[in-house]
């Protein structure tokens, strides 16, 4: 975007002289829209993930699966998750674990 005319079309007004403040305003609006789109995309992704996870339990109940049937599987998964967390904490320390958890929460 080099021409003021093209940037002015984004805002609907044309400056009479080249104006650095005007360009800054255009870029600020463009970055704000990009941040909003990224935030909306992240929120929709998180909502969809939790909705799918929430559907798993009613669908399993409707299929006749009870907790007593899957208890060994849940026990194995929980032991593996605890072992993973212990190994991660032993290798990277508390700062590394916190950095990983923050990255997972942000979705990057």
N, C-alpha and C positions, 0 to 999 in steps of 0.2 A: 504494500500500500504506500505509494509514493505521492499520489496526487491528492491535493486537498479536496478536489471535486468528488473523488470516489469516496473519501471518508465522510464528506458532508452528506452524501446520499444515505449514509448509515444513520445519521441523526435527523435528516430532513431539513437542514439549513446550510447555506453556503456562506463561508466567511469571505469578506472582501479582500483581505490580505492573508498571506500565510501566517498561521497562528500556532505556535508550539503548544499553547494551552489547549487548543482545540484538539490537536492530535493526541495529547495526553488523555483528554476526556474520552475520545473514541476508543483508545486502547484500554482505558479503565473499564468502560462499558463492555468491551469485548471480553476482557478477562473475567469480569463479574458474571457474564452469561456463561462462560466456560466453566467457572466454578459451580454455578447453580446446576448446570447440566450434569457435571460430575457428581455432585451431591445427590441429585435426584436419581441418577443411575445407581449409586451405592445404596441409597435407601430402598429402591425397588428390588435390588439384588438381595439385600438383607431380609426384606419382607417376604420375598418369594422363598428364600431358604427356610425361614422359620415357618412359613405356611406349609411347605412340603414336609418338614420335620413334624409338625403338628398333625399332619394327615396320616403319618405312619402308624401311630398308635390306634386310632379308630379303625383303620383298614386291617391291621393285624387282629384286632378284636373281632371284627366282622368275619375274618377268615377262620376264626375259631382258635387262634393262637393265644395261649395264656402265658402269664409270667412264669409259672412253674415249668413250662416247656422250654423257655429260652433262658432260664437261670444259669445253666452252665456256660452258655455263650456270653452272657452279660458278665459273668465272673472272669472269664478269660480276657475279655476286652478291657475290663477295669484293671486287672493285674498288668496287662501289657501297657496300658496308659500310665499307670503308676511307675512302672519300670522305665518307661520313656522319659517321664518327668524327672525321675531321680537321676538318670544318666545325663539328661540335659543340664540339670542343676550341677552335677559333679563336673561336667566338662566345661561349661561356660560360666558358671557362677551365677549369682542372683541378677547381676546387670544384664547378662546375655539372655536370661530367661525373660526378664521384663521387656527387653528390646524385642524379642520374638513375639511376645504376647501383644505388645502394642502394634507391631506390624500386622499381626493377624486380625486385630480389631479394626485397623484402618483398611485392611483388605489389599495391601500392596505386597 
